[in-house]
Each structure stands twice: as C-alpha cells, then as structure tokens.
Amino acid sequence: MMIDSIAELLSAKVDDWKILERMVDGRELFFIKDSLDMNRAKRTHKFFVTIYSDFEKEGKLYRGSSDFTIYPGMKKDEIKSLIEENIFSSKFVENPYYPVVNEKHTVSKIDPSEPDLDRMIQDFPFKSEGVWINSSEFFLNRIEERIINSKGIDVSNKMYRLYVEMITTAKSKEEVELYWSFERSYPLVKMEIEEAMMATRDRAEAIPTPDVKDLPVILSGESVGEFFKYPLYKTSGLYIYEHLSDLKKGDRINGNFTMWIDPHVEGSAYSLNYDEDGFLCRKVKIIENSTVVNIWADVRYAYYLGIEPTGHLTNFVVECGNESEKSFEDGKYLKVLSFSDFQMDPVTGDFGGEIRLGWYGDGKKRVAVTGGSISGNITKCDFVLSSEYQLTGNFKGPKSLKITGAQVGGKRSTPHHL
C-alpha cells in the first residue's frame, strides 16, 4: 500500500512523522428552481504528511515541523525529494519540543449510515406561498481517514458530510434574495428549510430597524454559536499558552451556562473518533455554571501546559436554559433572525453585526425589520438561554439567547407600522 511505502521512506529520514490519509467520495447536485441542472460525482485521495525535526539551541530542545501533501501516482523519487525539502524547511521552525501521540487506544468506532440524498430531494420544499428557492447546491461527501505515525498509532475515522447552499427569493413590496447554508452528517430537517423560506417572506415585508435604546436583544440561529466562541477559546490551551487568555480552573466567566467539548454529537458533520494527530477524542466538561472546570487542548499544548489532553476541537455543546424561546418575546424586544455578518472577538469579547432580518416587538405586535446593527461585550452583558436547542456547524446549544446590555443602532426613530 502507498501509505506503507511513504512511512518506510519517512522512517529512514526523520525523528518523528505523521500521515493522514484521506479518501473522499462525493456527489454534487445543482438545481435551478426545482429542475436538476447538473449531477456529478468526484473522488479524491490524498496523503497529508507532517515531519518533525528535533534540534538543540542554546541548551534548549526544539521541535521543528513541516507539512506537505502527497498524491497517488507520484513517483518514489518525487516523494523522496519532497521529504528532503521539508526536512530542510522544518529546521527553521523553532517550537519548544512536544511529543507526537504515542498512546494506543481502543474505541467502539462510529460507523454512520449513509444519508439518502435522493429521498431528501424528493421531500425538498422548493416553493411555498410567495417564496421559492431560486437555486440550490447539494454536496454529499463520504470521508474515510487513516492516521498513522512513527510511534505505532494506526487509527481511522469514517464520516458523512452533507453541505447545502441555497438562494431563496420572495416578492412583495420588493423582490429580495437571501443566501442560506447548512451542514450536517444526515439529511436536512424539513423544518429548517421551511423556516428559511418564511424568513425570506418576512424580509420582503421588512421596514428599516428602529433606532431604539435599552431594548433586550434576542439572538437566534448561527449567531448563538458564534457568541459562545469567547468562552470556548478563552478556555483553550492554545489561547492560554499564547497569553491570549489568563483563565484557569476555578475562574468564573460572565453569565450562567455549562459547556462541553463533545466529539460525538448526533447529526454533526464534525463528529469523529480521533483527531488529526490520532488522539482519541473524549467528552469533557469545560465550564460548569460559568465556572472553569477544565482546559481543553490537543497533545502539543497540553504538553506545554502540563495538563491532560482532550484532543483537537470537534464539537462544543452549551446546555440549554429553562425559559422558552416564546417567553423571550414578552414586552419590547428586537429579535435578530439573521445577520449579514455576526462576529465575536474571542480575545476581547466584543461582538456585533449588521441586521439582515429581525423582528421588532412593542409588547403588542411585531413587525419585520432590516438594517441597523447591534454591538456589545459579553463581559458587560447579561444573557439568558432558551430551553429549545439547535445544531449549527459544530455547535449544539440553545436556539435563542436573550441579551440585555447590548447596543442597537437603527435607521428610524420609530417604526410607523406599530
């Protein structure tokens, strides 16, 4: 096998090495409205190689590294040349020494069933009253990985990743188009598509966001996962080692929530057994009731900090709260369904984004709004978690988040529809 030949060449040349073999069988469907425009298949096969070179400088041990890719069909002399080039390059990298994974693991492997893409397409709601899907693309990949290294690690992962992009269109006072994307390990939930189409219909009726003060802001969808990236990265070994975070066990973070690192979240396209170094990932509680109880880190940064490794980040989970999403809409509020680009600075805690679509409620009725922005800092805001949950990307947690203390920048002094 080619991977064994590469391993033999590496063993004769370098101190330590790692090979991640990845094979991807994919299927791609492209639709214009509800008509299939293109149906194609693809297959890729690559070997991602990392070599490590150890050397001393001023009495200190360093570990240099270099990454490169090998493709099937490359000749032995080409591979040898690549190895030599990267050995040379690795000696210019002065990282403090750290070990490669050398623990043998046994695990009940995840062997997910293949999603039925054709069945999903049959049930796909391409149009509804006043709104339709203008175009859509479906990418279903079957991914198999094998990871081996110089210490005898030989482990594997198998996963399915379904990625969908679509443009929804609605026409009322004006014609609007919204972009949506979803990523799962299984076919999409029909409800998600229907919610996207309803949101597009609302956007066509939206008025400019009012310029209001001291208003509770409700986040929903992908922005909730982005919001929690501050505590996620502040508790990472990388941020602590690089002095981007000074958190340690026992410290408190603003809010009242519990967070886990979990490699096995049902439906997530990022669930796997082993990380890219071949380390067995495990579920670890990071934050309990806003108190740091563990630091998460891969083998390298765990070694630097002198703690037990958890593996590379796969999924992170925030436990839901006790209040319903509906209860958040009592009184006045601004609920943001989608942003043009919502961002959380994981170092400072500053967050914000431009409102693409939201609802403004005055305590009696609500109206769809667009434009304006919200901003704030997670350390200076209070927030409550909904009891309903969602799965977006590698985040599983509350579907909505009610924030007090954020600033709203609107376009109108008061909405004339209310």
C-alpha positions as CSV (number, residue, x, y, z in Angstrom):
1,M,0.0,0.0,0.0
2,M,1.2,3.5,-0.8
3,I,0.8,4.7,2.8
4,D,3.2,2.0,4.0
5,S,5.7,3.0,1.3
6,I,5.6,6.6,2.4
7,A,6.0,5.5,6.1
8,E,9.1,3.5,5.2
9,L,10.7,6.4,3.4
10,L,9.9,8.7,6.3
11,S,11.3,6.3,9.0
12,A,14.7,6.3,7.3
13,K,14.9,10.1,7.3
14,V,13.3,11.9,10.3
15,D,12.8,11.7,14.0
16,D,9.1,11.6,14.1
17,W,6.3,11.8,11.4
18,K,2.6,11.6,10.9
19,I,0.5,10.6,7.9
20,L,-3.2,11.4,7.5
21,E,-4.7,9.5,4.5
22,R,-8.0,11.0,3.4
23,M,-10.3,9.5,0.7
24,V,-13.4,11.4,-0.3
25,D,-16.2,10.1,-2.4
26,G,-18.6,12.9,-3.3
27,R,-21.8,13.5,-5.1
28,E,-22.9,17.0,-6.2
29,L,-26.3,18.1,-7.4
30,F,-27.1,21.6,-8.8
31,F,-30.7,22.8,-9.1
32,I,-32.2,25.8,-10.9
33,K,-35.5,26.3,-9.0
34,D,-36.8,22.7,-8.9
35,S,-35.1,21.4,-12.0
36,L,-31.9,19.4,-11.8
37,D,-29.2,21.3,-13.8
38,M,-26.1,19.1,-13.0
39,N,-25.4,15.8,-11.3
40,R,-21.8,14.8,-10.9
41,A,-19.5,12.6,-8.8
42,K,-16.0,13.1,-7.6
43,R,-13.3,11.1,-5.9
44,T,-10.1,12.5,-4.2
45,H,-7.3,10.6,-2.4
46,K,-4.5,12.5,-0.6
47,F,-1.8,11.9,2.0
48,F,-1.2,14.8,4.3
49,V,2.3,14.4,5.8
50,T,3.9,16.1,8.8
51,I,7.6,15.6,9.6
52,Y,9.3,16.6,12.8
53,S,12.9,17.5,13.3
54,D,14.5,17.8,16.8
55,F,17.4,20.1,17.5
56,E,19.1,22.0,20.4
57,K,19.8,25.7,20.5
58,E,21.5,27.3,23.5
59,G,20.8,24.2,25.5
60,K,17.1,24.1,24.8
61,L,15.4,21.3,22.9
62,Y,13.2,22.4,19.9
63,R,10.9,20.5,17.5
64,G,10.6,21.9,14.0
65,S,7.9,20.7,11.7
66,S,6.8,20.9,8.1
67,D,3.6,19.8,6.3
68,F,3.2,18.7,2.7
69,T,0.8,16.7,0.5
70,I,1.4,13.5,-1.5
71,Y,-0.9,12.4,-4.3
72,P,-1.4,8.8,-5.6
73,G,0.6,8.3,-8.7
74,M,3.6,10.3,-7.6
75,K,6.9,8.5,-8.2
76,K,9.3,7.4,-5.4
77,D,11.9,9.9,-6.4
78,E,9.4,12.7,-6.3
79,I,8.4,11.7,-2.8
80,K,12.0,11.4,-1.6
81,S,12.6,14.9,-3.0
82,L,9.6,16.3,-1.1
83,I,10.8,14.7,2.1
84,E,14.3,16.2,1.8
85,E,12.9,19.7,1.0
86,N,10.6,19.6,4.1
87,I,13.3,18.3,6.4
88,F,15.3,21.4,5.4
89,S,12.3,23.7,6.0
90,S,11.4,22.1,9.3
91,K,14.7,23.2,10.8
92,F,13.7,26.8,10.6
93,V,10.7,26.3,12.9
94,E,11.7,26.8,16.5
95,N,8.8,25.4,18.5
96,P,9.6,24.1,22.0
97,Y,9.7,20.3,22.0
98,Y,6.4,18.4,22.2
99,P,5.6,14.7,21.7
100,V,3.5,13.0,19.0
101,V,0.7,10.8,20.1
102,N,2.0,7.5,21.4
103,E,-0.9,6.1,23.4
104,K,-2.6,3.0,21.9
105,H,-6.4,3.3,22.1
106,T,-9.4,1.0,21.6
107,V,-12.8,2.5,20.9
108,S,-16.2,1.5,19.6
109,K,-15.9,3.1,16.2
110,I,-18.6,5.4,14.8
111,D,-19.9,3.9,11.6
112,P,-22.6,6.2,10.4
113,S,-25.2,5.2,7.9
114,E,-25.2,6.9,4.5
115,P,-27.7,9.7,4.1
116,D,-30.4,9.1,1.4
117,L,-29.8,12.1,-0.7
118,D,-32.4,11.1,-3.4
119,R,-35.1,10.7,-0.8
120,M,-34.2,14.1,0.7
121,I,-34.5,15.8,-2.7
122,Q,-38.0,14.2,-3.2
123,D,-39.2,15.8,0.1
124,F,-37.4,19.1,-0.5
125,P,-39.9,22.1,-0.4
126,F,-38.7,24.1,-3.5
127,K,-41.5,26.6,-3.2
128,S,-44.2,27.9,-0.9
129,E,-46.7,30.7,-0.9
130,G,-45.0,33.9,-2.1
131,V,-41.4,32.4,-1.8
132,W,-39.3,30.0,-3.8
133,I,-35.8,28.5,-3.9
134,N,-34.1,30.2,-6.8
135,S,-31.1,27.9,-6.9
136,S,-29.6,25.2,-4.7
137,E,-26.5,23.0,-4.5
138,F,-26.1,19.8,-2.6
139,F,-22.7,18.2,-1.7
140,L,-22.7,14.8,0.0
141,N,-19.2,13.5,0.9
142,R,-18.2,10.1,2.3
143,I,-14.9,10.7,4.1
144,E,-12.6,8.0,5.3
145,E,-9.4,8.8,7.2
146,R,-6.5,6.7,8.4
147,I,-3.9,8.2,10.7
148,I,-0.5,6.6,11.4
149,N,2.6,7.9,13.0
150,S,6.2,7.0,13.9
151,K,5.1,5.7,17.4
152,G,2.8,3.0,16.0
153,I,-0.5,4.8,16.0
154,D,-2.8,3.4,13.4
155,V,-6.4,4.6,13.7
156,S,-9.3,5.6,11.4
157,N,-12.4,7.8,11.1
158,K,-15.4,7.5,8.8
159,M,-18.0,10.3,8.3
160,Y,-20.6,11.7,6.0
161,R,-20.9,15.4,5.4
162,L,-23.9,16.9,3.7
163,Y,-23.5,20.6,2.8
164,V,-26.3,22.6,1.2
165,E,-26.3,26.1,-0.2
166,M,-29.4,27.8,-1.5
167,I,-30.8,31.2,-2.6
168,T,-34.4,31.9,-1.5
169,T,-36.5,34.6,-3.3
170,A,-39.6,36.4,-2.3
171,K,-41.5,39.2,-3.9
172,S,-43.8,41.7,-2.1
173,K,-43.1,45.4,-1.9
174,E,-39.8,44.5,-3.5
175,E,-38.0,41.3,-4.6
176,V,-35.5,40.0,-2.1
177,E,-33.0,37.2,-2.2
178,L,-31.3,35.6,0.8
179,Y,-28.4,33.1,1.0
180,W,-28.5,30.1,3.3
181,S,-26.1,27.3,4.0
182,F,-26.5,24.1,6.1
183,E,-24.0,21.4,7.1
184,R,-25.0,18.1,8.7
185,S,-24.0,14.4,8.8
186,Y,-27.5,13.5,7.8
187,P,-30.2,15.0,5.5
188,L,-31.6,18.3,6.5
189,V,-34.6,18.6,8.7
190,K,-37.5,19.9,6.6
191,M,-38.4,22.4,9.3
192,E,-35.1,24.3,8.8
193,I,-35.8,24.8,5.1
194,E,-39.4,26.0,5.8
195,E,-38.1,28.4,8.4
196,A,-35.6,29.8,5.9
197,M,-38.4,30.3,3.4
198,M,-40.7,32.0,6.0
199,A,-37.8,34.4,6.9
200,T,-37.4,35.3,3.2
201,R,-41.1,36.1,3.0
202,D,-40.7,38.3,6.1
203,R,-37.7,40.1,4.6
204,A,-39.7,41.2,1.6
205,E,-42.1,43.0,4.0
206,A,-39.4,44.4,6.3
207,I,-39.1,48.1,7.3
208,P,-35.8,49.8,8.5
209,T,-34.8,48.8,12.0
210,P,-36.0,51.5,14.5
211,D,-33.4,53.4,16.5
212,V,-34.3,52.2,20.0
213,K,-32.4,52.3,23.3
214,D,-32.2,49.9,26.2
215,L,-34.0,47.1,24.4
216,P,-33.5,43.4,25.0
217,V,-31.9,41.7,22.0
218,I,-32.7,38.1,21.1
219,L,-30.1,36.2,19.1
220,S,-31.1,33.1,17.2
221,G,-29.5,30.7,14.7
222,E,-25.8,30.7,13.9
223,S,-25.1,33.9,15.9
224,V,-25.7,32.0,19.1
225,G,-22.8,29.6,18.5
226,E,-20.6,32.5,17.4
227,F,-21.5,34.3,20.7
228,F,-20.1,31.4,22.8
229,K,-16.8,31.3,21.0
230,Y,-15.5,33.7,23.6
231,P,-15.7,31.3,26.5
232,L,-14.8,28.4,24.1
233,Y,-11.4,29.9,23.1
234,K,-10.7,31.5,26.4
235,T,-10.6,28.0,27.9
236,S,-8.3,26.6,25.1
237,G,-4.7,25.6,25.8
238,L,-3.6,27.5,22.7
239,Y,-5.0,30.8,23.9
240,I,-3.6,30.3,27.4
241,Y,-0.2,29.3,26.2
242,E,-0.1,32.3,23.7
243,H,-1.2,34.6,26.6
244,L,-4.4,35.5,24.9
245,S,-6.3,34.2,27.9
246,D,-5.4,34.1,31.6
247,L,-8.2,31.8,32.7
248,K,-7.5,28.9,34.9
249,K,-9.6,26.3,36.8
250,G,-11.9,27.9,39.3
251,D,-12.2,31.2,37.5
252,R,-15.7,32.5,36.6
253,I,-17.0,33.7,33.3
254,N,-19.9,36.1,32.9
255,G,-23.3,34.5,32.6
256,N,-24.8,31.2,33.8
257,F,-24.1,28.3,31.5
258,T,-22.4,24.9,31.2
259,M,-20.2,24.0,28.2
260,W,-18.8,20.7,27.0
261,I,-16.3,19.5,24.3
262,D,-18.0,16.5,22.8
263,P,-16.7,14.5,19.8
264,H,-19.9,12.5,19.3
265,V,-22.8,14.9,18.7
266,E,-25.6,13.2,16.7
267,G,-26.1,14.9,13.4
268,S,-23.0,16.9,13.5
269,A,-20.7,16.8,10.4
270,Y,-17.7,17.2,12.7
271,S,-18.2,14.1,15.0
272,L,-15.3,11.6,14.8
273,N,-13.3,9.2,16.9
274,Y,-9.8,10.5,16.6
275,D,-8.4,14.0,15.9
276,E,-5.9,14.7,13.1
277,D,-3.0,13.6,15.3
278,G,-4.5,10.2,16.0
279,F,-5.5,11.1,19.6
280,L,-8.8,9.5,20.9
281,C,-11.1,12.5,21.5
282,R,-13.3,12.4,24.6
283,K,-16.2,14.3,26.0
284,V,-15.1,16.8,28.6
285,K,-16.9,19.4,30.7
286,I,-15.1,22.7,30.3
287,I,-17.4,25.2,32.1
288,E,-20.0,24.4,34.8
289,N,-22.4,27.1,35.9
290,S,-20.0,29.6,34.4
291,T,-17.0,28.3,36.4
292,V,-14.0,26.9,34.5
293,V,-13.5,23.3,35.5
294,N,-11.2,22.1,32.7
295,I,-8.9,23.4,30.0
296,W,-9.2,21.8,26.6
297,A,-6.1,21.3,24.4
298,D,-4.5,19.0,21.8
299,V,-1.5,16.9,22.6
300,R,1.0,19.7,21.9
301,Y,-0.5,22.5,24.0
302,A,-1.5,20.1,26.8
303,Y,2.2,19.1,27.0
304,Y,3.3,22.7,27.2
305,L,0.8,23.4,30.0
306,G,1.3,20.2,31.8
307,I,-2.3,19.1,31.6
308,E,-4.2,16.1,30.2
309,P,-5.0,16.5,26.5
310,T,-8.6,16.4,25.2
311,G,-7.8,16.3,21.5
312,H,-8.4,18.9,18.8
313,L,-11.8,20.7,18.9
314,T,-14.6,18.8,17.2
315,N,-18.0,19.9,18.6
316,F,-18.8,22.1,21.5
317,V,-22.1,21.9,23.4
318,V,-23.8,24.5,25.6
319,E,-26.6,23.2,27.8
320,C,-29.9,24.8,27.3
321,G,-31.7,27.1,29.8
322,N,-35.1,26.8,31.5
323,E,-37.0,29.6,29.7
324,S,-38.9,29.0,26.4
325,E,-38.0,31.0,23.3
326,K,-41.6,32.3,23.2
327,S,-41.2,33.8,26.7
328,F,-38.3,36.0,25.4
329,E,-40.8,37.9,23.3
330,D,-42.8,39.2,26.2
331,G,-42.7,43.0,26.3
332,K,-40.5,45.0,23.9
333,Y,-37.6,43.3,22.1
334,L,-35.6,43.1,19.0
335,K,-35.1,39.5,17.7
336,V,-32.4,39.0,15.1
337,L,-33.0,36.1,12.8
338,S,-30.0,36.6,10.6
339,F,-27.0,38.9,10.2
340,S,-25.1,40.0,7.2
341,D,-22.0,39.0,9.3
342,F,-22.1,38.5,13.1
343,Q,-18.7,38.3,14.8
344,M,-17.4,37.6,18.3
345,D,-13.9,38.6,19.1
346,P,-12.7,35.6,21.2
347,V,-9.9,37.7,22.8
348,T,-11.8,40.9,23.9
349,G,-15.4,39.6,24.0
350,D,-16.6,42.4,21.7
351,F,-19.5,41.3,19.4
352,G,-21.6,42.8,16.7
353,G,-23.2,42.6,13.3
354,E,-25.4,44.2,10.7
355,I,-29.0,43.1,10.9
356,R,-30.2,41.3,7.7
357,L,-33.6,40.3,9.1
358,G,-35.2,40.6,12.5
359,W,-38.5,41.3,14.4
360,Y,-39.2,44.3,16.4
361,G,-41.9,43.9,19.1
362,D,-43.5,46.7,21.1
363,G,-45.3,44.5,23.6
364,K,-48.5,44.2,21.5
365,K,-47.4,43.2,18.0
366,R,-44.3,42.8,15.9
367,V,-43.0,43.8,12.5
368,A,-40.2,42.5,10.3
369,V,-37.2,44.9,10.2
370,T,-33.9,45.1,8.4
371,G,-30.7,47.2,8.5
372,G,-29.0,48.8,11.5
373,S,-26.7,46.8,13.8
374,I,-26.1,45.5,17.3
375,S,-22.9,45.6,19.3
376,G,-21.7,44.9,22.8
377,N,-19.3,43.0,25.0
378,I,-20.0,39.6,26.5
379,T,-18.3,40.6,29.8
380,K,-20.7,43.6,30.2
381,C,-24.0,42.0,29.2
382,D,-26.4,39.7,30.9
383,F,-27.9,36.8,28.9
384,V,-30.4,34.1,29.3
385,L,-30.5,30.8,27.3
386,S,-33.6,29.3,25.7
387,S,-34.9,25.8,26.6
388,E,-35.1,24.8,22.9
389,Y,-31.9,23.6,21.2
390,Q,-30.3,23.8,17.8
391,L,-27.4,22.3,15.8
392,T,-25.4,24.6,13.6
393,G,-22.0,23.7,12.3
394,N,-20.0,22.2,15.2
395,F,-22.2,23.9,17.9
396,K,-25.1,22.3,19.8
397,G,-26.9,24.6,22.2
398,P,-29.8,26.9,22.9
399,K,-31.8,28.0,19.9
400,S,-32.1,31.6,21.2
401,L,-30.2,33.9,23.6
402,K,-31.8,37.0,25.3
403,I,-29.2,39.7,25.9
404,T,-29.6,42.8,28.0
405,G,-26.9,45.5,27.8
406,A,-26.2,45.4,24.0
407,Q,-26.5,48.5,21.9
408,V,-28.9,48.7,18.9
409,G,-28.1,51.1,16.0
410,G,-31.2,51.6,14.0
411,K,-32.3,53.6,11.0
412,R,-35.6,55.1,12.2
413,S,-36.7,56.9,15.3
414,T,-39.9,54.7,15.4
415,P,-41.5,52.2,13.1
416,H,-44.6,53.6,11.5
417,H,-46.2,50.2,11.2
418,L,-46.6,49.9,15.0
